[in-house]
Amino acid sequence: MSGKNPLGIPQTPDREWFRVEARDASADKPTSADLYIYDVIGGWFGIPAADLVQNIGGLEVDQINLYVNSPGGDVFDAVAVKNALARHPANVTAHVDGVAASAASFLITAADEVVMGENAELMIHDAISAKVGNAADMQETAKNLDRISQNIASMYAGKAGGSVDDWRSVMKAETWFTAQEAVDAGLADRIAEPDKAASANMTNRFDLSVFAHAGRGDAPAPVVPRRHSPFDVVMRGGDVGPASISFPLPRDQKRPEEPDAKNETEGVGHMADITSRIRERLGFSAEADLDEDSVLAAIDRIAAPKNTLPEGTRVIDEAQYNDLVAAAREGREARAQQIEDRRERIVAQAITDGKIPPARREHYLALMEKDEEGTTEWLNKLEASEGFSVKAKGSTGGVDAAPDDDEEAFYKKFFNTEKKGA
């Protein structure tokens, strides 16, 4: 009895989707084993990955040859196989014989080398799932799919370079690669030598209708993130080809093939001159062999701060600096008090002279704070008023000591009559 898994791919219950074949050891070759993944990976109607993971862990070999022709399958089963291969001490070479789509495309990133068969294809896309439930169930599923897809994107970035977000964009577009396009994108390392017998017998028995495109022939050309190495300083001038300073690469990275001489233009000569000048700035001769440590040391020397001070600069210790800061603070506070006292005196004098009423004191102090010069000039122009004046009038010795003429003036002003004698 057969059925379809959530990818819509027919699958027979308990059908083996992998097989492991050990090779005979010989005196001049290391022991090796062949692992074939030629169906939907684990999950649903197939055999879970646990059996394959146990088989991989039990291989006592120096070389594992992984042969893949799979439309994908269960994400976590594929992740489990990937991790089992990654932790095995053997060298792993993955051969994409037909198609490595969906989960199969990131499973092979565990290999030390990925080899695309002639006319083979590779496809990457966002994780998909079948779910029945209410709105909350669907929202939770969407959140999980997004998380899983970001994790898958990190596997492609780890293999090919570029950012996780860039590879996520490529996944969302469901991107198909020919063998050469997979190599150009960095998802594979090389194309295998043609095997006419294998090519003649190769057929596609997978139903790919569940995907947006049923193979590379039905899909647009891939758009992939720009790849670069931290030790490949690539400079471009206009439309000319790249000229680079050839720094050594980390052991697990491979340098892109150099362009053919016939594709070079006269602009490259100019870039080579820039390369020479950069080497000179770093302190290397044109003939010097560069290695990672020497390059980094040269950059560190250039970036290191110089122990020189501008002319006129003086160095003081922390205690002296703190004393100067405190003195400056005290000086500012003293100056502020002087200014405040001066403004108080000016306003107080204007009140004494009868130019402004005492009730307006705070108002004029506020004006002095905003514009001392202008307010002072305004107060100087005001005429004195006896009605506002707080100067003492007449005798200050008390009523009994007041002279008679002052008393007479007082009565005349307020009572319009003369004081009568006793």
TIROGU-109938 format. One line per 4 residues: number of its first residue (from 1); their letters; for each residue y, x, z of C-alpha. Coordinates in steps of 0.2 Angstrom, whole numbers, always signed. Each point is the difference from the previous one (the first is absolute). Layout:
# TIROGU-109938
NUM = a = Y X Z; ...
# end
This chain:
# TIROGU-109938
1 = msgk = +0 +0 +0; +17 +7 -4; +18 -5 +4; +18 +6 -1
5 = nplg = +9 +10 +13; +19 -4 +3; +4 +12 -15; -9 -13 -11
9 = ipqt = -13 +13 -5; -18 -5 -1; -11 +9 +12; -18 -2 +6
13 = pdre = -3 -1 +18; -6 +16 +8; +1 +9 -17; +3 +19 +3
17 = wfrv = +17 +5 -6; -3 +18 +3; -14 +13 -1; -1 +18 +7
21 = eard = -11 +13 -9; -3 +17 +7; -1 +15 -12; -13 +14 +1
25 = asad = +7 +16 +7; -1 +16 -10; +3 +18 +4; +16 +1 -9
29 = kpts = +8 -17 +3; +5 -9 +16; -9 -15 +6; +8 -16 -7
33 = adly = -2 -19 +0; +5 -13 -12; +8 -16 +6; +2 -15 -12
37 = iydv = +12 -15 +3; -4 -11 -15; +5 -17 +7; +11 -10 +11
41 = iggw = +3 +9 +16; -9 -7 +15; +6 -16 +9; -3 -18 -4
45 = fgip = -16 -2 -9; -5 +18 -1; -6 +13 +12; +13 +6 +13
49 = aadl = +6 +18 -1; -9 +5 +16; -16 +4 -9; +10 +12 -12
53 = vqni = +10 +8 +13; -16 +4 +10; -7 +7 -16; +15 +11 -3
57 = ggle = +0 +6 +18; -19 +5 -2; +3 +11 -15; -2 +19 +4
61 = vdqi = +7 +6 -17; +14 +11 -6; +5 -11 -14; +2 -19 -2
65 = nlyv = +2 -7 -18; +7 -18 +1; -2 -10 -16; +11 -16 +0
69 = nspg = +0 -15 -11; +6 -14 +11; +13 -15 -1; +4 +3 +18
73 = gdvf = -6 -11 +15; +2 -1 +19; +15 +10 +5; -6 +6 +17
77 = dava = -18 +4 -7; +9 +11 -13; +11 +8 +14; -16 +3 +10
81 = vkna = -9 +9 -15; +16 +10 -3; +1 +6 +18; -18 +5 +0
85 = larh = +2 +10 -16; +16 +8 +7; -8 +6 +16; -16 +7 -8
89 = panv = +1 +19 -1; -7 +0 -18; +12 +2 -15; +2 -17 -8
93 = tahv = +3 -3 -19; +3 -18 -5; -4 -5 -18; +7 -16 -7
97 = dgva = -13 -4 -13; +6 -18 -5; +14 -8 +11; +6 +4 +17
101 = asaa = +10 -16 +4; +7 -7 +16; -9 +6 +15; -10 +13 -10
105 = sfli = +17 +8 -6; +4 +5 +18; -17 +4 +6; -1 +15 -12
109 = taad = +16 +7 +8; -12 +8 +13; -7 +12 -14; +6 +18 -1
113 = evvm = +1 -3 -19; +1 -16 -10; -7 +1 -18; +3 -14 -12
117 = gena = -13 -3 -13; +5 -1 -18; +7 -18 -3; -2 -4 +18
121 = elmi = +14 -11 +9; +7 -1 +17; +10 -15 +8; +10 -2 +16
125 = hdai = +7 -16 +6; +6 -9 +16; -14 -6 +12; -6 -18 -3
129 = sakv = -9 -12 +11; -8 -18 +0; +6 -10 +14; -1 -19 +6
133 = gnaa = +11 -6 +14; +17 -7 +4; +17 +8 -2; -1 +11 +15
137 = dmqe = -17 +7 -6; +7 +4 -17; +15 +9 +8; -11 +10 +11
141 = takn = -11 +4 -16; +16 +5 -10; +5 +12 +15; -17 +8 +0
145 = ldri = -1 +2 -19; +17 +9 +0; -6 +12 +14; -16 +3 -9
149 = sqni = +9 +3 -17; +12 +13 +9; -15 +9 +7; -8 +1 -18
153 = asmy = +17 +6 -7; +0 +14 +12; -17 +6 -7; +7 +1 -17
157 = agka = +15 +9 +6; -11 +12 +9; -10 +4 -16; +14 +0 -13
161 = ggsv = +16 +3 +10; +16 -11 +0; +4 -13 +13; -10 -14 +7
165 = ddwr = +13 -13 -5; +0 +7 -18; -19 -2 -1; +1 -17 +7
169 = svmk = +11 -5 -14; -13 +6 -12; -13 -10 +9; +10 -16 -1
173 = aetw = +1 +2 -19; -19 +1 -1; +0 +16 -10; -14 +6 -11
177 = ftaq = -2 +18 -5; -10 +8 -14; -9 +17 +4; +15 +10 -6
181 = eavd = +13 -11 +9; -10 +1 +16; +1 +19 -1; +18 +0 -4
185 = agla = +4 -11 +15; -10 +11 +11; -13 -12 +5; -13 +11 -9
189 = dria = -1 +18 -3; -8 +2 -17; -9 -8 -14; -19 +4 -2
193 = epdk = -7 +8 -16; -6 -14 -12; -18 -6 +3; -4 -9 -16
197 = aasa = -17 -6 +7; +9 -8 +16; +14 -7 -10; -12 -9 -12
201 = nmtn = -10 -8 +14; +16 -5 +10; +4 -19 +0; +11 -11 +11
205 = rfdl = -10 -13 +9; +13 -4 +13; +10 -16 -1; +18 +6 +2
209 = svfa = +9 -17 -3; +4 -1 +19; +13 +14 -3; +17 -3 -10
213 = hagr = -7 +11 -14; -18 +2 -6; +2 +19 -2; +12 +13 -7
217 = gdap = +0 -7 -17; +7 -17 +7; +13 +9 +11; +17 +8 -2
221 = apvv = +2 +19 +1; +1 +6 +18; +16 +4 +9; -4 +12 +14
225 = prrh = +10 +10 +13; +8 +17 -5; -12 +13 +7; +6 +17 +7
229 = spfd = -5 +14 +12; +10 +7 +14; -3 +17 -7; +4 -4 -18
233 = vvmr = +19 +1 -2; +2 -9 -17; +17 +1 -8; +5 -11 -15
237 = ggdv = +14 +2 -12; +4 -14 -11; -15 -5 -10; -8 +17 +0
241 = gpas = -17 +3 +7; -2 +6 +18; +2 +18 +6; -7 +4 +17
245 = isfp = +0 +13 +13; -19 +3 +2; -3 -1 +19; -18 +0 +6
249 = lprd = -7 -18 +3; -10 -5 +16; -18 +2 -3; -4 -18 -2
253 = qkrp = +13 -3 -14; -1 +5 -18; +14 +5 -11; +4 -10 -16
257 = eepd = -4 +8 -16; +14 +10 -8; +8 -7 -16; -5 +7 -16
261 = akne = +12 +14 -7; +3 -11 -15; +8 -14 +10; +13 +12 +8
265 = tegv = +18 +0 -5; +14 +12 +1; +6 -10 +15; -15 +8 +10
269 = ghma = +8 +17 -2; +15 -6 +9; -11 -7 +14; -10 +16 +1
273 = dits = +17 +9 +3; +3 -12 +15; -17 +3 +6; +4 +19 +0
277 = rire = +16 -3 +9; -9 -10 +14; -13 +14 +2; +15 +12 +2
281 = rlgf = +8 -11 +13; -16 +0 +10; -1 +18 -1; -15 +2 -12
285 = saea = +0 +11 -15; -6 -7 -17; -16 +9 +2; -4 -5 +18
289 = dlde = -15 -10 +3; +5 -15 +11; -11 -7 +14; +3 -15 +11
293 = dsvl = +5 +10 +16; +12 +11 -9; +9 -14 -8; +1 -10 +16
297 = aaid = +6 +16 +9; +14 +2 -13; +6 -18 +1; +0 +2 +19
301 = riaa = +11 +15 -1; +12 -9 -11; +1 -15 +11; +1 +9 +17
305 = pknt = +17 -1 +8; +11 +16 -1; +7 +7 +17; +17 +3 -7
309 = lpeg = +16 -10 +6; +16 -4 -10; +14 +12 +2; +10 -4 +16
313 = trvi = -14 -9 +9; -3 +5 +18; -16 -2 +9; +1 -6 +19
317 = deaq = -14 -4 +12; -4 -17 +6; +10 +1 +16; +16 +5 -8
321 = yndl = -2 -13 -13; -3 -14 +14; +16 +7 +9; +10 -1 -16
325 = vaaa = -6 -18 -3; +5 -5 +18; +17 +8 -1; +3 -9 -17
329 = regr = -5 -16 +8; +12 +2 +15; +14 +5 -11; -2 -15 -11
333 = eara = +0 -11 +16; +16 +9 +7; +9 -2 -17; -5 -19 +0
337 = qqie = +7 -2 +18; +16 +9 -5; +2 -12 -15; -3 -15 +11
341 = drre = +12 +5 +13; +14 +3 -13; -2 -17 -7; +0 -8 +17
345 = riva = +17 +9 +3; +7 -6 -16; -4 -18 +3; +5 +1 +18
349 = qait = +17 +7 -4; +2 -14 -13; -3 -13 +14; +12 +9 +12
353 = dgki = +13 +0 -14; -2 -19 -2; -6 +2 -18; -16 -9 +2
357 = ppar = -6 -12 +14; -13 +7 +13; -12 -14 -6; -1 +8 -17
361 = rehy = -6 +17 +7; -18 -1 -6; +5 -6 -17; +11 +15 -3
365 = lalm = -13 +12 +7; -12 -7 -13; +13 +3 -13; +3 +18 +6
369 = ekde = -19 +3 -2; +0 -6 -18; +17 +8 -5; +9 +10 +13
373 = egtt = +13 +8 -11; +5 -17 -8; -1 -10 +17; +11 +14 +8
377 = ewln = +13 -1 -14; +0 -19 +1; +3 +0 +19; +14 +13 -2
381 = klea = +9 -12 -12; -1 -15 +12; +16 -4 +10; -1 -1 +19
385 = segf = +1 -17 +7; +6 -4 +18; -12 -15 +0; -15 +12 -1
389 = svka = +7 +15 +10; -8 +5 +16; +14 +12 +5; +7 -3 +17
393 = kgst = +17 -9 -1; +14 +3 +13; -3 +8 +17; -18 +3 +5
397 = ggvd = +4 +1 +18; -4 -18 +4; +11 -16 +1; +10 +5 +15
401 = aapd = +4 +17 -9; +6 -8 -16; +18 +2 -4; +12 -15 -1
405 = ddee = +4 +2 -18; -19 -2 -4; -1 -16 +10; +15 -7 -9
409 = afyk = -8 +4 -17; -17 -8 +6; +8 -16 +5; +11 -1 -16
413 = kffn = -15 +2 -11; -11 -13 +7; +11 -12 +9; +16 +2 -10
417 = tekk = +11 +1 +16; +7 +12 +12; -8 +4 +16; +9 -8 +15
421 = ga = +5 +10 +15; -7 -4 +17
# end
